[in-house]
């Protein structure tokens, strides 16, 4: 435990990493980042936030020490020539998977909340201002020149820019403008992926072919229409996949676009000098760990490929090689309801120690969560309480039920039951999250009726967001997916990049390798073209009795599985009340899995 006052001073290397941690990602608009880092450190020093960041930085330093020890041991014991040969084969394999046939565009609104405020207060033009009174949700480009950024505490922002004007947050304004922008973008790709209230991915390949326009012309027109109809500007990146498109959209901000050539060598040349922190999925922790083994740019990944291979569990070899080569998913489609794993709500506020006030906040969260679950059609069996102390430490407590939970009374009672044993506490955030979800919109068509009725329409799982199936332009994205407020406090979460991972395909432009997380060793990038070829294979049938996904189109195998499930004993145990009965049923079902997938068939002894 790091003490606020009695701690020894950090080492020079630790001080450097702590300064960088406190400052966050550097902005290309600032002139002297070192001076900005110093001001932020001085303004933060002595606070509980500073002490918590210092503690995390120290823990990461210790983790890096262990990492380097592991690396040294592995380098001595491994056959380095064999490792390098293996990596070379992986590189060849990945290159064979490269697909540059799709035109992917990432659209990112410029300082979205700030520019929305300018529409209502034109006098702010040319002035440094931020949106948010406790923590900034965004800052104008004039303020960013001083190092002010989203997610920064307002008092620190004021230290960097004393002339900074702080505005209250106006949720409805941002929601309305987001709808307008997304509706315009949907004209170019009805199946676009809305990543947040101010950014989206589009596949404009088909549109360009149908209208006989180039990608540059299409995106220029798109940006022009957005500006004409909303008075807002957006920046765009044009590339063969989502990862590259997102990186490119930041190249000519604000109000610009960047088109990356669609050939292998041009992509590698683009990536070689790119800082690894610019890659979606690489945050400050992974950045520092990579830095410890000499990797600061994507080109360094190839230089240190043997070390990364030996430390595969820490870095993910395939993910890092894909990053170096600029290979990622080029699949763009909306999220489906089946992808949702949880639903939650939380509030940030000034630190509270009074029990009744804390419970009042918890009740407000429970009411908000009930409304969201009712509106979007979800129930769940596990409720998790989350709270953050005034020293920024985060804790969770959870409780599971045998029945489905949807109502405020149950949510509040569970949260209260989990919280009271922890009191007294001084907290600044409280939230509830429900997992092990049941889709209530499918409850009336369950079992065999649903099985024989065919696939159901997939809609987005994100809170209060929908894309109309009629004209594909009625986009309803709730700004609260990005930030959460609490009354007069106006405190909020940072807007973060949302690259989501691989999911099951629902169309020829189906899902591919995850971009926002380090994939497992077995993960492979799948292109939109490849996903189309695999559509018939990937189409899974769910057993109407046990719910098991059947990876086959063979009716004989499907019928064999259903016959097994229809046995009297299996049905009784599937619906059994005891955990032991359910475990036994699962074991029996697994025993049949080899029949549906011959590759998993157990080998006989002696073979």
Protein Blocks (a to p, Z undefined) as FASTA:
>chain_A
ZZfklpccddfklmmmmmmmmnopadfkbmblmlmmmmmmmmmgopaklmmmmmmmmmmm
mmmmmmmmmmmmmmmmpcfklmmmmmmmmmmmmmmmpcckbccdddddehkllmmmmmmm
mmlgopacdedjkbcfbdcfklmmnopaehiafklmmmmmmmbccddddfklmmmmmmmm
mmmmmmmomkbccfbfkbccddfklmmmmnopafklmmmmmmmmmmmmnopacdddddfb
fklmmmmmmmmcghiaddddfbfklmmmmmmmpcfklpghiafklmmmmmmnopabfklm
mmmmmmmmmmmmmnommlmmmmmnopacfbdcdddfklpmbdcddddddddfbfklmmmm
mmmmmmmmmmmmmmnopadfbdcdddddfkopacddddddfbdcfbfklmmmmmmmmmmm
mpccddfbdcdddehiadfklmmmgcjllmmnopaddddfbehiacdfklopaccddfkl
mpccehjlopacddddddddddddfbfblcdddfkbccdfkbccddfklmmmmmmmmpcc
ddfklopacdbfbfklmmmmmmmmmpmklmmmmmpmbfklmmmmmmmmmmmmmmmmmmlp
ccdehZZ
